[in-house]
Amino acid sequence: MRLIASFAMVAILAVGAAPALSHQAPSGWEYPFYCCSGADCAPIAAETVREGHGGFIVTVAPGTHPMWPTERRQPLILEIPYDKAKESPDGHFHLCIDDAGDLLCFFAPAGSS
């Protein structure tokens, strides 16, 4: 019985010791952990991003981002200052939001102001 308990404890510790991982963008780079807990980040179409005074304006239609499902019915509109944008490693736009639609991270291609 003691041997079984020891194996169980080792298994629990091994699982608990596994590093927390983010997930990959479709092109293969890893979203930073502080931006993503598995489903918060996704690429977005360039047509959903426009530049406004001092930053980007991103419009996320319901169902076009994993964290903004069709049940939302209204688009999410985010105003993101230039200094909050990070350079995209693959040259595409990516958006990380929580389930309330709050910005976690935004990645823009180099040269996008």
Buried (B, 14 or more C-beta within 10 A) or exposed (E): EEEEEEEEEEEEEEEEEEEEEBBEBEEEEBBBEEBBBEEBBBBBEEEBBEEEEEBBBBBBBBEBBEBBEEEBEEEBEBEBEEEBBEEBBBEBBBBBBEEEBEBBBBBBBEEBE
